[in-house]
Amino acid sequence: MDHPEVAIELKDVWKTFARASGPTLAGMDLAVRRGSIHVLLGHSGTGKSVTLKHMLGLIEPDRGEIRIAGEPLDSADEVRLREIRRHFGMLFQSSALFDSLSVFDNVAFPLREHRPEWGEERIAARVEELLGLVELPDIGEKMPSDLSGGMRKRVGLARAIALEPDILLFDEPTTGLDPVTSHVIDDLIVKTTRDLGATSFIISHDIHAALRIADVISFLWQGKILESGSPDEFRRSSSDPIRRILRSAGVNE
């Protein structure tokens, strides 16, 4: 990475899928500052999830460069790619909990996979600590099917931060939640990011949440970043697409 304060960088990234009428990403440039909460906004189908998959190395760009923690993904072999991915904690839109495992075992899963030397006693203590951090103590024996959507999100967050990652990735973290629960999740994202000293990158269509919690908002439009800036700068944008999306969300101009 050109600058140590940048955690994730995309340079002139292009991606076109078979049978698509045009590129999904068309020369995308994006820099996510280390320690920030960075929200990528955009309409459905504009490439937000594709951007996230590029960051994880799940798909490769047709051209362009992606760097994570200073390292280009295109030169990383499978072993190195797995090591780079350890920088990440991921909260999926669906929470992606294992339905056959208890809450305790879901949160313990990455610890058992990557910290087997800890032993079960230390792992159990860490799981209880993590569930406390997301304000869900004493639910370890419950199954995911016993939980509300908001509780599932919080368990997913506990699992995502189990290994204290440098970078947290969030895929539409409040989709399907009521406004009160959405605020709880947003507040936990902020608290977790600050407590870990991590970088959080969030893809979302929730403009109100972005304006409330983001340090930086980027707007994806026609395959590239139309603008990036603080929430105040986003509110004051003169760009027609951004003005329209603000009006559609009822944000005061």
KOLLUM-689225 format. One record per residue: residue in three letters; z, x, y of N, C-alpha, C in turn. Coordinates in pm, whole numbers, plus 50000, padded with zeros to 5 digits. Layout:
N
ALAZXYZXYZXY
...
//
This chain:
253
MET500005008549882500005000050000500005008850123
ASP499265004850220499135013250337500435014750414
HIS501265004250412502495004450488503655000450397
PRO504735008250397505845005250305506504991850331
GLU506324986250452506954973350481506144961650427
VAL505014964050364504184953450307504414952850156
ALA504844941050108505144939549965503914935549884
ILE503074926949941501864922149874500714922849973
GLU499594927949927498444928850017497164925249943
LEU496374916550004495034913349956494054917650064
LYS493034925250025492024929950119490634925550073
ASP489994917250157488614912850135488394908049991
VAL489274898849947489234893949809488264882049799
TRP487354883249704486374872749677486514868049533
LYS486384854849513486384849449377485544836849372
THR484544836949283483704825249259483774821949111
PHE483994809449080484084805048941482754799048897
ALA482514800048767481274794548711481164779748744
ARG479974775648776479634761748808480234756848940
ALA480884765649013481394761849145480264762249247
SER480364753749348479304753149448479374764749547
GLY480504771749549480664783149639481924790749603
PRO482224801449676483404809449644484704801949674
THR485694803749587487034798449614487744807149716
LEU487664820149697488164829649796486964837249851
ALA486894838349982485684843750046486064854250150
GLY486514865650099486914876450189488334874650241
MET489244870950153490624867950193491384880750224
ASP492024881050339492924891850379494304886050401
LEU495304892050336496674886950348497654898350328
ALA498654899050416499724909050402501054901750407
VAL501864903550303503174897250295504224907950321
ARG504934906450430505904916450474507124916550381
ARG507564928450347508744930050263509954923250328
GLY510704915550249511904909050298511674895950369
SER510424891450376510114879150449509994867250354
ILE510034855350414509664843050345508304839150403
HIS507284840150320505894838250364505334826050293
VAL504914816050368504384803850311502864803150332
LEU502144800750222500704798650229500424783750222
LEU499934778250332499584764150340498084762350321
GLY497724750650275496314747350261496164734250188
HIS495024727950206494754715350135494614717949985
SER494744707449906494554708649762493144713749732
GLY493064722649634491764727749592491184738549679
THR491984744049772491444754349863491674768549813
GLY492394770249700492554783749645493964789349651
LYS494964781149679496334786249687496804791349550
SER496604783249446497014787549313496194799349263
VAL494924799649300494064811049264494594823849327
THR495074822749451495664834349518496894839249442
LEU497734830049400498934833649325498584840549193
LYS497594835349124497184841448997496614855349017
HIS495944857649129495464871249158496654880749178
MET497674876149247498844884749271499524888749140
LEU499524879549043500154882248914499244890148820
GLY498014892348862497074899348776496574890948660
LEU496684877648673496214868648567494714866648573
ILE494144867948693492694867948709492324879448802
GLU491104884348786490644895548866489664890748972
PRO489704896749090488734892849193487344897949158
ASP486324891049212484964896049198484804909049276
ARG485444909449390485544921949466486724920949561
GLY487124932449613488304932849697489444940149628
GLU490554941249696491674949149647492984941249661
ILE493834942549559495164936449560496174947249529
ARG497184948349614498234958249594499584951449589
ILE500384955449492501734950449475502694962249478
ALA503654961749572504634972449586503944986049594
GLY502804986449663502094998949688501085002849583
GLU500954994849477500084998949366498904989449352
PRO497674994749344496514986049324496464980449183
LEU496244967449171496204961249039494964965148960
ASP493854968049030492614970548957492644983348875
SER493544992448908493625005048832494745004948728
ALA495434993748716496574992948623496104988348485
ASP496504995948380496224991348244497254980748206
GLU497154975348084498024964348044499504968148047
VAL499804980448004501204984848004501734985648146
ARG500944991548236501384992748374501434979148443
LEU500514970248406500504956948465501774949348429
ARG502244950948306503514944548267504674950148349
GLU504624963048375505684969148456505644964048600
ILE504444962648654504304957448791504834943248798
ARG504554935348695505004921448694506524920148694
ARG507204930748655508674930148657509224929748799
HIS508374932648898508784930749037508984916049070
PHE508344907048988508254893049023509284884448951
GLY509764874249021510404862748961509554850849002
MET509334841448909508384830748934509024817248909
LEU508934808249009509344794348990508084785848989
PHE507774780248873506554772448854506734758348910
GLN505624752048943505664738448997506384728948902
SER506164730548772506784721748672508144726848625
SER508604737948682509814745148641509614753048513
ALA508744747948421508354755248299509554759248214
LEU510544750348206511664752948117511244750647972
PHE511894757647880511644755547738512424743147694
ASP511714732447660512394719847630513294720647508
SER513004729947417513804731047294515044739647311
LEU515194745847429516344754547454517284747947554
SER518574750647538519554745747634519344752447769
VAL519994746947871519974753348003520444767747992
PHE521534770047922522074783547906521004792747847
ASP520374788447738519404797147672518144799047755
ASN517754789047835516624790847926516914801948027
VAL518084801648087518414811848188518644825448123
ALA519174825348001519434837947930518154844447877
PHE517074836647867515864841647801515364854847858
PRO515144856247990514644869248040515654880548022
LEU516934877448023517954887748003517914892747859
ARG517774883747763517684887847623516404895847596
GLU515334892147670514064899247651514094913247712
HIS514674914647831514564927047906515884934747920
ARG517004928547885518294935447893519054933947761
PRO518414936647646519114934647518520334943547503
GLU520344954847575521484964047566522744958247630
TRP522604947747706523784941747770524734935447668
GLY524174929647563525014922347469525284908247518
GLU525664899447424525784885247455526914882147554
GLU527984889747551529094886847642528684889047787
ARG528014900147813527594902947950526494893247993
ILE525574889947901524514880347933525134866747966
ALA526124862547889526774849647914527414849348052
ALA528044860348090528684861048223527634860248333
ARG526484866748311525414866548411524824852448422
VAL524644845648310524114832048313525044822948392
GLU526334823948367527284815548441527254818848591
GLU527094831648624526984835648764525734829448828
LEU524614829948755523364824748808523424809648828
LEU523994802548733524114788048746525034784448862
GLY526034792748886526884790649003526114792749132
LEU525244802649135524464805549255523554793849294
VAL523044786649195522174775149225522964762049223
GLU524284763349228525184751849243525094742249125
LEU524994747949004524974739948882525934745848778
PRO527204747348812528134752748714528374742848599
ASP528714748248485529174740148370528104730648314
ILE526824734448326525804725948263525034733648155
GLY525554745048115524814753748024524454747247892
GLU525264737847846525004731747716524014720247724
LYS523684715747844522714704847858521314709347822
MET520464699747786519064702347759518244698747882
PRO517074704947899516234701648015515964686648029
SER515844679447918515584665147924516744657347985
ASP517914663347992519084656848051519124658348203
LEU518224666048259518314669848400517344661948487
SER517724660148612516804654548712515784665148751
GLY514754660848826513734670448868514304681548953
GLY515214678049045515814688149131516674697949053
MET517394692848952518214701748870517334711248789
ARG516224706148738515304714848664514774726048754
LYS514454722548878513984732848972515064743548991
ARG516304739349004517384748949027517614757848905
VAL517514751948787517614760148665516454770048659
GLY515254765348696514104774348701514314785648799
LEU514944782748912515244793149010516264803048955
ALA517284798048887518284806948826517614816548728
ARG516694811348647515984819948551515094829948625
ALA514454825448734513544834348807514254846248869
ILE515514844448908516244855448975517144863148880
ALA517084860048751518014866148655517954881348656
LEU516754886848672516574901448668516544907648807
GLU516974899848908517014904549047515684910649091
PRO514624902549088513294907849122513184911149270
ASP512214919749300511924923349440511144912249510
ILE510334904949433509424895049490509594881949414
LEU509784871149488509874857849428508614850049464
LEU508014843949364506814835849384507154821249353
PHE506744812449441507044798249427505754790149434
ASP505534782049330504344773549323504764759249355
GLU504504754849479504824741249521506244737449478
PRO507274744249529508634742649475509264728949497
THR508754720949591509384708049617508494696149582
THR507374698749516506494687649478507224677849387
GLY507124664949419507714654649335509184651949360
LEU509784659149455511204657249483511404648549606
ASP512514641549609512834633449727513224642749842
PRO513214637649966513474646350082514814653550078
VAL515864646950033517184653350029517184664949929
THR516654662449810516594673049708515674684349753
SER514584680949821513674691249872514394700549968
HIS515234694950054515994703250147516944712450072
VAL517564707349965518474715649885517724727449826
ILE516534724949770515734735749712515304745749819
ASP514854740549933514454749450043515614758450085
ASP516794752750099517964760550141518324771050036
LEU518174767549908518454777249802517434788649803
ILE516174785549834515164796049844515534805949954
VAL515934800750069516324809550180517544817850141
LYS518564811250086519794818350050519524829049945
THR518754825449844518464834949735517664846749787
THR516664844149869515854854949925516714864650005
ARG517564859250091518414867850175519444875250091
ASP520064868349995521114874749914520554886249829
LEU519334884249776518724894649693518054905549777
GLY517824902749906517014911949985515594912249935
ALA515134900749884513814899949820512754895449920
THR511524895149872510394889349944510034876449873
SER509834865549947509434852949885508054848849936
PHE507184845449842505854840449874505734826649813
ILE505474816649898505484802649857504124796549885
ILE503514790349784502324782349811502774767849818
SER502284760749919502814747449945501834739350028
HIS502034726050023501344717250118502374710350208
ASP503644714250194504744708050268504904714950404
ILE504274709350503504264715550636505664715850696
HIS506414704950678507754704350737508664715250679
ALA508594717350548509394727950486508974741650536
ALA507654743750547507164756650595507684759550736
LEU507614749550822508074751650960509584754150965
ARG510304749050866511754750250867512244763550811
ILE511594768750705512174780250635511354793150645
ALA510084792250684509204804050677509484813850790
ASP509334826550759509224836850863507784837750911
VAL506854836150815505424836850845504724825550770
ILE503804818950837502944808850774501504813550784
SER500804812950669499364815550669498654802850627
PHE497494800350686496734788250656495414792150591
LEU495224787350468494024790550391492974779850417
TRP491804784550463490744775350503489404781550468
GLN488614774450387487294778850348487294792950289
GLY488294795450204488334807650126488934819750193
LYS489444818150314490064829550381491204824650469
ILE492004834150517493124830650603492604827950743
LEU492804815650786492354811850920493284817751026
GLU494594816551002495584822151094496864825251017
SER497594835251065498944838151018499844840051140
GLY501064835151129501994836951240503324830451212
SER504224831151306505514824851294505374809651298
PRO506404802251255506324787651268506024782951411
ASP506624789451510506344785651649504884788051685
GLU504344799251639502934802151665502024792151594
PHE502434788151473501654778351398501634764951471
ARG502774760851522502854748351598501934748651721
ARG501814760451784501054761551909499594764951887
SER499164765851760497794769951730496784760651799
SER495694766551843494604758751902493494756051801
SER493664760751678492644758851575492554744051536
ASP491354738751531491164724551498491704720951359
PRO491404728851253491954725251122493484725051119
ILE494104734351189495574734651191496114723151275
ARG495474720151389495914708851470495814695751389
ARG494764694551309494604682251229495694681051125
ILE496004692051057497014691250952498404688951010
LEU498654694151129499924691451196500024676651234
ARG498944671151286498954657051324499134648151202
SER498474651851092498564643650971499984643350915
ALA500754654050943502144654750896503124649050999
GLY502594644151111503454638451212504264648551289
VAL503764660851294504474671451367504144669951515
ASN505164669651598504954668051741504174679851798
GLU503224676851881502424687551940503104692652067
//
